[in-house]
Amino acid sequence: MKSILCILPLSLLLLSGKAQEKVSFSTIPDTTIPRRVTILTGATVVLYGTGLAALNAAWYRDYPRSNFHFFNDMEEWKQMDKLGHVFSAYFIGKYSRELWRWSGLPRKQQIWIGGLSGFAYQSVVEVLDGFSSEWGFSWGDMAANAAGSALLISQELAWNEQRIQIKFSAHPGRYEGAVLRDKTNQLFGTRFMERVLKDYNAQTYWLSVNLRSFAKDAGIPRWLNISVGYGAAQMYGGNANWWISDDGHRFDYSSTPRIRQFYLSPDVDFTKIPTKKKGVKVIFQLLNMLKFPAPTLEVTSQGKVRLHPIYF
């Protein structure tokens, strides 16, 4: 899929019309500019190739390689890792689609090229997993990758905008007790950004819906969203809260229930806030990855209800 994606823009160029001869660098053209297609194609190959090479060196180097194999991890981490795949595929595709606007290619070609890039990149990572003894190729991960790209592409084709977006928030905390601290340090790392990216107990994923897009005559502010979130807590391993240490000791926290958390909260769509400054627009696009801190209603799988004055 990755090689097809890299070749596809050049193939589409042959079918495209003539480009405008003169246009400013930052202008989004009405017709295809071949030089820009070439630039974006080359940049895509270099960036994706460099990213995968760095990932291969940093992530897999400490683990032995193996023959290609499959691994079923659908039951792990209350599916939080799967939502991470959905989120990553969605946003890689979203930003790639925005970049391809600059090429002037026809709208549907931009959507398919940009939208599938997230799925392509994540799929190559999954193949690398398949050759690592520590992990394996997961069909669940592939389905999540496809879901992220499908959410992006379907909305672009139907509405030419993203009315429903995936967002992320995290609040890494401290674990009580020396045993749990040692275990979670091994699982999630010790630095703040490591915890943000690896600690599934700290993460929340959101579906954020722009209300005005579905009720244009209701007088709702253009930037106001309503979001539904999902998280999990009290997980000290992929499947269970017990483990055996390297020296053979068994630690059992099975009495601590692994819970699911569901959230309802208002949100902000920064891309709906008017601005003529292109730098601000870029910042707003990046901010839209994150759920805006706001009052939030939480309901857990144990039936507990809690109102957070501010939740992120």
C-alpha positions in Angstrom: 0.0 0.0 0.0 2.8 2.4 0.8 4.5 2.0 -2.5 1.2 2.4 -4.4 0.5 5.6 -2.4 3.9 7.1 -3.4 3.4 6.3 -7.1 -0.2 7.3 -7.3 0.2 11.1 -7.4 2.5 10.8 -10.4 0.0 8.6 -12.2 -2.8 11.0 -11.4 -0.7 13.8 -12.8 -0.9 12.3 -16.2 -4.7 12.5 -16.1 -4.8 16.1 -14.8 -5.4 19.3 -16.7 -2.9 22.1 -17.4 -1.7 24.1 -14.4 -1.7 27.8 -13.9 1.5 29.3 -15.1 2.0 31.8 -12.3 0.6 31.5 -8.8 2.0 32.6 -5.4 3.6 30.0 -3.2 0.9 30.0 -0.5 -2.1 30.1 -2.9 -4.4 27.1 -3.3 -4.7 26.8 -7.1 -7.8 25.9 -9.1 -6.0 23.6 -11.5 -3.2 21.1 -11.1 0.4 22.4 -10.9 2.7 19.6 -11.9 5.7 20.9 -10.0 3.8 21.0 -6.8 2.6 17.4 -7.3 6.2 16.4 -7.8 7.3 18.3 -4.7 4.6 16.7 -2.5 5.2 13.3 -3.9 8.9 13.5 -3.1 8.3 15.0 0.3 5.8 12.2 1.1 8.4 9.5 0.1 11.2 11.2 2.1 9.1 11.9 5.3 7.4 8.5 5.4 10.7 6.7 4.6 12.6 8.6 7.2 9.9 8.2 9.8 9.7 4.4 9.3 13.5 4.1 9.3 13.7 6.0 12.6 10.8 3.9 14.1 12.5 0.7 13.0 15.7 1.7 14.6 14.3 3.2 17.9 11.3 1.0 18.6 12.4 -2.5 17.4 16.1 -2.5 17.9 15.9 -3.9 21.5 13.7 -6.8 20.5 14.7 -9.9 18.5 13.3 -10.3 15.0 11.2 -13.3 14.1 9.4 -14.9 11.1 6.3 -13.0 10.2 3.4 -14.0 12.5 0.0 -12.8 13.7 -1.1 -11.7 17.1 -4.6 -11.2 18.5 -4.6 -8.3 20.9 -8.2 -7.3 20.7 -8.8 -7.9 24.4 -5.9 -5.9 25.6 -6.0 -2.5 27.4 -9.8 -2.3 27.1 -9.3 -1.4 23.4 -7.6 1.9 24.2 -4.7 1.0 21.9 -7.1 0.5 19.0 -8.5 4.0 19.5 -4.9 5.2 19.2 -4.7 3.6 15.8 -8.0 5.2 14.7 -6.7 8.6 15.9 -3.3 8.3 14.2 -4.7 7.2 10.9 -7.3 9.9 11.0 -4.9 12.8 11.6 -2.1 11.6 9.4 -4.7 11.5 6.6 -6.2 14.8 7.6 -3.0 16.7 7.5 -1.9 15.0 4.3 -5.2 15.9 2.7 -4.6 19.5 3.7 -1.2 19.5 2.1 -2.5 18.0 -1.2 -4.9 21.0 -1.6 -1.7 22.9 -2.4 -1.2 20.7 -5.5 -4.3 21.8 -7.3 -5.3 18.2 -8.1 -9.0 17.5 -8.5 -10.8 17.4 -5.1 -11.6 13.7 -5.0 -8.0 12.8 -5.9 -6.7 15.0 -3.1 -9.1 13.2 -0.7 -8.2 9.7 -1.7 -4.4 10.4 -1.8 -4.3 12.3 1.5 -6.9 10.2 3.3 -5.3 6.8 2.5 -1.9 8.0 3.6 -2.7 7.4 7.3 -3.8 3.9 6.6 -0.7 3.3 4.4 1.7 4.5 7.0 0.1 2.6 9.9 -0.1 -0.6 7.8 3.7 -0.5 7.2 4.2 -0.2 10.9 1.9 -3.2 11.4 4.0 -5.2 9.0 7.1 -4.3 11.1 5.2 -5.5 14.2 4.7 -8.8 12.3 8.4 -9.4 12.1 9.1 -8.6 15.8 9.0 -11.4 18.4 7.6 -9.0 21.0 4.5 -8.2 19.0 2.9 -9.5 15.8 0.7 -8.4 12.9 -2.8 -7.5 14.3 -5.9 -7.6 12.2 -7.5 -5.5 15.0 -5.0 -2.8 14.5 -5.5 -2.9 10.7 -9.3 -2.6 11.2 -8.7 0.4 13.5 -6.4 2.0 10.9 -9.0 1.5 8.2 -11.7 3.0 10.5 -9.7 6.2 11.0 -9.1 6.7 7.3 -12.7 5.8 6.5 -14.0 8.5 8.9 -11.9 11.1 7.3 -12.6 10.1 3.6 -16.3 9.5 4.0 -16.9 13.0 5.5 -14.8 14.7 2.9 -16.7 13.0 0.1 -20.1 13.6 1.6 -19.7 17.1 3.1 -16.3 18.4 2.0 -15.6 19.1 5.7 -15.0 17.2 8.9 -18.2 17.6 11.0 -17.2 14.7 13.3 -13.5 14.8 14.5 -11.5 12.5 16.7 -9.7 14.2 19.5 -7.3 13.3 22.3 -6.6 14.3 25.9 -4.4 12.9 28.6 -3.7 13.5 32.3 -0.7 11.3 33.5 -0.8 10.8 37.2 1.2 9.2 39.9 0.7 5.6 41.0 0.7 4.8 44.7 3.0 2.2 46.2 6.5 1.2 45.2 5.4 -2.0 43.4 2.9 -0.2 41.2 5.3 2.6 40.5 8.0 0.2 39.4 5.6 -1.7 37.2 4.1 1.3 35.6 7.5 2.9 35.0 8.4 -0.3 33.1 5.2 -0.2 31.1 4.7 3.5 30.4 8.1 5.1 31.0 9.1 7.8 33.5 9.1 11.0 31.4 5.9 13.1 31.0 5.6 12.7 27.2 6.3 9.0 27.5 3.3 8.8 29.9 1.1 10.8 27.6 1.8 8.5 24.7 2.0 5.1 26.5 -0.2 5.2 29.6 -3.6 4.1 28.5 -5.0 4.8 32.0 -4.2 8.5 31.4 -5.7 8.8 27.9 -9.2 9.7 26.6 -10.3 9.6 23.0 -13.2 11.8 21.9 -15.7 12.0 19.0 -16.3 15.7 18.7 -19.4 16.8 16.7 -19.9 20.3 15.3 -23.5 21.2 16.1 -23.8 24.0 13.6 -23.0 21.7 10.8 -26.1 19.6 11.5 -28.3 22.5 12.5 -27.4 25.5 10.4 -30.5 27.6 11.3 -30.4 26.9 15.1 -28.3 30.0 16.0 -25.6 27.8 17.5 -22.0 29.3 17.5 -20.0 27.9 14.6 -17.2 26.8 16.9 -19.3 24.9 19.5 -19.0 21.1 19.5 -20.4 18.4 21.7 -18.1 15.5 22.4 -18.4 11.9 23.6 -15.3 10.4 25.2 -14.0 7.0 26.1 -11.2 6.0 28.5 -10.1 3.2 30.9 -8.5 3.1 34.3 -6.7 0.9 36.8 -5.0 -1.3 34.2 -1.6 -2.6 35.1 -1.1 -5.0 32.2 -2.6 -5.7 28.8 -5.1 -8.3 30.0 -5.0 -8.6 33.7 -3.8 -6.9 36.9 -1.3 -9.5 38.0 2.2 -10.3 36.8 5.4 -12.3 37.6 8.6 -10.3 38.0 11.9 -11.3 36.5 13.0 -12.9 39.7 9.9 -15.1 39.9 7.7 -13.1 42.4 4.0 -12.9 41.7 2.2 -9.6 42.2 -1.5 -9.7 42.2 -3.7 -6.6 41.9 -6.7 -8.5 40.6 -8.9 -7.1 43.4 -8.5 -3.7 41.7 -11.2 -3.6 38.9 -10.3 -2.6 35.4 -12.9 -0.1 34.4 -14.2 1.7 31.3 -15.1 5.4 31.5 -17.6 7.3 29.3 -17.7 11.1 29.0 -19.9 13.9 27.7 -18.5 17.4 27.4 -18.7 20.6 25.3 -15.8 21.2 23.0 -14.3 23.8 20.6 -13.7 23.5 16.9 -10.8 25.9 16.4 -11.1 25.7 12.6 -14.5 27.4 12.8 -13.1 30.5 14.5 -12.6 33.1 11.8 -9.1 34.4 11.1 -7.3 35.7 8.1 -3.8 34.9 9.4 -2.5 31.8 7.8 -0.1 31.1 10.7 -3.0 31.2 13.1 -5.0 28.8 10.9 -2.1 26.3 11.1 -2.1 26.6 14.9 -5.9 26.1 15.0 -5.5 22.9 12.8 -3.0 21.5 15.3 -5.0 22.5 18.4 -8.0 20.6 16.9 -6.2 17.4 17.7 -6.8 18.0 21.4 -10.0 18.1 23.4 -10.6 21.5 24.9 -10.7 21.4 28.7 -14.3 21.9 29.8 -16.9 20.7 32.4 -17.4 17.0 31.8 -19.9 14.3 32.9 -18.3 10.9 33.5 -20.1 7.5 33.8 -18.1 4.4 34.5 -18.7 0.7 33.8 -19.3 0.3 37.5 -22.3 2.7 37.3 -20.5 5.6 39.1 -21.4 9.1 37.9 -19.2 12.1 38.4 -19.2 15.7 37.3 -15.8 17.2 36.6 -15.6 21.0 36.8 -12.8 20.9 34.2 -11.6 17.7 32.5 -8.8 17.2 30.0 
